Amino acid sequence: MTTDLTASRPNLLRAWWPALVWIGLIAFESTDFFSAQHTGRMLYTALTSLFGDIDFYKFLVFHHYLRKTGHVIGYGMLSLLLLRGWHSTLVHNDVWSWRVALLAWLGTVLVAAMDEWHQSFIPSRTGTWRDAVLDSIAGLVFLLVAYFWSRPSDEVAPDDP
């Protein structure tokens, strides 16, 4: 009788490729090509060609918040993808694990810190601790939402009369 050990092991490639691709995307977005000057120029050109003249000051404010929203969504998604990878690797049931969530959040913090550190070496970018904190908080919030989303409801539906 042979035992199939591979059936009990998680498929690590399947578990981790989305997170690895997402980290690669973050690294690509950390380059000069995605600096505020370049994305601002491209977006301003596109918006003015679609909608005509746009107040440049209002555009700069919009562009700033759009970039920060990108941080929140990007690092929030990273935390969920890391959660998926760690969960598939360490947990073999559908139970929420705070240990796995902590690993996912710490991975998000590490990538955020490394991303900002990398940007500090690119002349057209500014690596700031504030962005690393924003990214880390976004990861934490997404993980908390995932926790509350995945919890089974304790409420019992009332009987219909």
N, C-alpha and C positions, 0 to 999 in steps of 0.2 A: 504494500500500500504506500503510495507516494503522497506527500503532503504538498499542496500548492501554496508555497509561502508568498508568492507574489500577489495572490488574491487578497491577502490580509494586509498588505502594505499599501500605503497611499501612493498614487501615481504622482510623484513629485513634480514632474514636468507639467502635468495638467494643473496641479495645485498652484504652481508659482509663475507660469509664463505670463499671466495677465499683469501681475505686480511688476515683474521684470521689464515688460514692455512699457508700462506706465512710468517706471523710473527712468527708462531710456528717453521717453517723451519729455519728462521733466528736465533731464540733462540737455536735450536738444533745445528746449525753450529757454534754457539758461544761457544761451549763446548770444553773441552780438546781434544776430539776425532778429531776435525777439526782444531787443532793447526797446525802451519806451519811445525813443526817437524813431526807430524803424516802424514799429507797429502803429505809432501815432500818425506818421506820414501816410502809411498805406490806408489806415482807417479813415483819416480825414479826407483823403482823395476820393475814396469810395463813397463816403457819406455826402460830400459836396456834389459829386457827380449824380447821385441819386436824388438829393433833396435841395440842391442849390446852395446858396450862401448859408453858412453856419457860423454863429458867433464863436470865435476861436477860444475865448476864455471858457465858455460853457463846454466846448468840446474837450478842453484840457481836464476839466473837472470830471466829465463823463468818462474820459479815457482812463483817468486815475482810478475811478471806482470800478470800471470794467476790468482793469488789470488786477485789482485786489479781489474782485469776485472770482477771477480766474485762479488766484491763489487758493481761495476757500474751496472751490469746487475741485481743483486739481489735487490738493492735499487731502481733502475729505475722501475723495475716491481712492487715493493711495492707501489711506488707512483701512478702507473696506477691502481692498484687494490684498493687503497684507494680512488682514484678519482672515480672509478666505484661505490664503496660503498656510498660515500657521494652524488654522483650524483643521484643514485637511491633513496636515502633517502630524499634529499632536493629539487631536481629539477624534475618536472613532464613533461618535454618536452626534445627535443633534442638540446636545445640551450646551448652553452658553458657558463659556469659560472666561473668567476674568483674567486668568494668567495669559491666555491667548490674546485677549483684548489689550492687555498691557504690552505684550510683545509687539502687537501691531502698532500701538501708539508710539512706543519707543523707536520702532523702525521709521515711522513718519517723522518723528523729531530728528532722528539721525539724517534722513534724506534732506529735510528742510535746512538743517545746519550746514550740511555739505554743499547744498545748492547755493546758499547765501555766501559761503566761504569761496566757492568757485567763482561766483559773480564778482567778488571783491578783486579778482585779478583781471577782469575784463574792463577796459577803459570806458566803454559805453554803458556799463552796468554798475549798479550800486548794490553791494551785498549788505543788508542791514539785519540786525538782530530783531528788529520789529517785524520784518517779514517772516523770519523763522518762528517767532512767537505766534503770529497770525496763522501760519501754516499748522503749527502744533495744536493750537486751539481748534482750528477747523477739523483736524483729524479727530480730536477728542469729541467734538460735537457730533460728527458723523458716526462715531462708534457708539455714543450714547443713544442716538436715534436708532441705530441698528439694534441695540439692546432692547429698547422699548418696543420696537417694531416686531422683534422676534419672540417676545414674551408671550406665553399663552394667556389668553384673557381669563381672569378669575371670575368674571361676572357670568352668571347663568341667565340666559334669556328668559324673560317672564313667560309663563304659559298663556297661550291665547285663550280668551274666554269662549 
